[in-house]
Amino acid sequence: MRRGAGLPLVLAAGPASAHELPQSFGEGFAFLPGPLLLPLLSLGLMLALAGRARGLAGAVAAVPLGFLVAPLVGINADLLALGGGLACAILAASGRPLARAGHGVLAQATALLTGAALTHGAGWRAMEPPALLAVALGAALAMALPFGLRPLLARRPGPARVALRVMGSWLAAIGALALALTFAGPLP
């Protein structure tokens, strides 16, 4: 291989933006980080299995509120969001019902903390409005995704419910692992 063959690639490279917040609609819609996708999917699955579709509207509205309260919650909002997602996933896996408003309150708290974590604790001023809108739409889509499986629950309630509870247990296991690795700190 010739010595200068990679030089055009180095010269054409753009700036690194691995830890930057999105600033456009397209960047915002593709922004949802993997660890923060877990709480959103878990709360959607919990609400879908509990048959609480009305709780989804409150959770969708809580994400933009999370953008507003992010400076109050701080940079550890992602840990709190993962903890809320873990509670949602455990409830989805166990199939245990909560009190009348329990599912909705847990879903709203988890969505609020996830919204705060999506701005890395910096708040709504850290992103442009189109990017905030796109992040909120992406979060709403992630929360509503498990509700697409409800027709399967209607047709085959027994096997579908077991499969969705297994999905909840996997989300709980991945969430617990993500929390454990976060608390463990950097590996040597």
C-alpha positions in Angstrom: 0.0 0.0 0.0 1.3 3.5 -0.8 2.1 5.8 2.0 -0.2 8.7 1.2 -3.2 6.6 0.1 -5.2 7.5 3.3 -4.4 11.2 3.2 -7.5 12.2 1.2 -9.7 10.5 3.8 -8.0 12.3 6.6 -8.3 15.7 4.9 -12.0 15.1 4.0 -13.0 14.1 7.6 -15.5 16.3 9.4 -15.5 17.3 13.0 -16.1 14.7 15.6 -19.6 15.0 17.2 -19.9 11.9 19.4 -21.0 13.7 22.5 -22.8 16.8 21.1 -26.5 17.3 21.3 -28.5 17.4 18.1 -29.2 20.8 16.5 -31.5 19.9 13.6 -34.7 17.9 13.1 -33.0 15.1 11.3 -30.2 14.8 13.9 -32.8 15.0 16.7 -35.0 12.2 15.3 -32.0 9.8 15.0 -30.6 10.8 18.3 -32.2 8.5 20.9 -29.3 6.8 22.7 -29.6 3.1 23.3 -29.5 3.2 27.1 -32.3 5.8 27.2 -34.4 3.7 24.7 -34.7 1.1 27.4 -36.9 3.1 29.8 -39.1 4.3 27.0 -39.7 0.8 25.6 -40.2 -0.6 29.1 -42.8 2.0 30.1 -44.7 1.4 26.8 -44.6 -2.3 27.3 -45.8 -1.9 30.9 -48.7 0.3 29.8 -49.6 -2.0 26.9 -49.7 -5.2 29.1 -51.7 -3.4 31.8 -54.2 -2.1 29.2 -53.6 1.5 30.2 -53.5 3.3 26.8 -54.6 6.6 28.5 -51.3 6.5 30.5 -49.4 6.8 27.2 -50.7 10.4 26.6 -49.4 11.5 30.0 -46.1 9.9 29.4 -45.7 11.5 25.9 -46.5 14.9 27.5 -43.9 14.3 30.3 -40.9 14.1 27.9 -41.0 17.8 26.9 -41.5 18.6 30.6 -38.3 16.7 31.2 -36.5 19.1 28.9 -37.7 22.0 31.2 -36.7 20.4 34.5 -33.4 18.9 33.3 -31.3 21.6 35.0 -33.0 20.8 38.3 -32.5 17.1 37.9 -28.9 17.4 36.8 -26.5 15.2 34.9 -27.5 12.0 36.7 -31.0 12.0 35.1 -29.9 9.1 33.0 -29.4 6.9 36.1 -32.8 7.9 37.4 -34.4 7.2 34.1 -32.8 3.8 33.9 -34.0 3.0 37.4 -37.6 4.0 36.4 -37.3 1.9 33.3 -36.1 -1.0 35.3 -39.2 -0.7 37.6 -41.5 -0.5 34.5 -39.8 -3.6 33.0 -40.1 -5.6 36.2 -43.8 -4.7 36.4 -44.3 -5.7 32.8 -42.4 -9.0 33.4 -44.3 -9.9 36.6 -47.7 -9.0 35.3 -48.7 -7.6 38.7 -51.2 -4.8 38.7 -50.6 -1.5 40.5 -53.1 0.7 42.2 -55.5 2.6 40.0 -53.1 5.5 39.1 -49.9 3.6 39.7 -49.0 2.7 36.2 -49.7 6.2 35.0 -47.6 7.9 37.7 -44.7 5.5 37.2 -44.9 6.0 33.4 -45.0 9.8 33.7 -42.1 9.9 36.2 -40.0 7.7 34.0 -40.8 9.7 30.8 -40.0 13.0 32.7 -36.6 11.7 33.8 -35.9 10.3 30.4 -36.7 13.7 28.8 -34.3 15.3 31.3 -31.6 12.7 30.5 -32.0 13.3 26.7 -30.6 16.8 27.1 -27.7 15.4 29.4 -29.1 17.6 32.2 -28.5 20.8 30.2 -32.2 21.6 29.6 -34.1 22.9 26.6 -31.8 25.7 25.8 -29.0 23.3 24.8 -30.8 22.3 21.6 -32.5 24.1 18.8 -36.4 23.9 18.8 -36.6 21.6 15.7 -34.2 19.2 17.4 -36.2 19.2 20.6 -39.3 18.5 18.7 -37.7 15.6 16.9 -36.3 14.1 20.1 -39.8 14.3 21.7 -41.3 12.7 18.6 -38.7 9.9 18.6 -39.4 9.3 22.3 -43.2 9.2 21.7 -42.6 6.6 18.9 -40.5 4.5 21.2 -43.1 4.5 23.9 -46.0 3.8 21.4 -44.1 0.9 19.8 -45.3 -1.8 22.2 -48.9 -0.7 21.6 -48.5 -2.0 18.1 -48.5 -5.5 19.6 -51.9 -5.2 21.1 -53.8 -6.8 18.2 -51.6 -9.8 18.8 -52.8 -9.8 22.4 -56.4 -9.7 21.2 -56.0 -12.7 18.8 -53.9 -15.0 20.9 -54.0 -13.7 24.5 -52.2 -16.6 26.3 -49.1 -17.1 24.2 -48.8 -13.4 23.3 -49.0 -12.3 26.9 -46.3 -14.8 27.9 -44.1 -13.6 25.0 -44.5 -10.0 26.0 -43.8 -10.7 29.6 -40.6 -12.5 28.5 -39.8 -9.3 26.5 -40.3 -7.4 29.7 -37.9 -9.7 31.6 -35.3 -9.1 28.9 -35.7 -5.4 29.2 -35.4 -5.7 32.9 -32.2 -7.7 32.6 -30.7 -5.3 30.1 -31.7 -2.3 32.3 -30.2 -3.9 35.4 -27.0 -4.6 33.5 -26.8 -1.0 32.2 -27.3 0.3 35.7 -24.7 -2.0 37.1 -22.1 -1.1 34.4 -22.9 2.6 35.0 -22.3 2.3 38.7 -19.2 0.2 38.2 -17.4 3.0 36.5 -14.6 2.7 33.9 -13.1 -0.7 33.5 -9.3 -1.1 34.2 
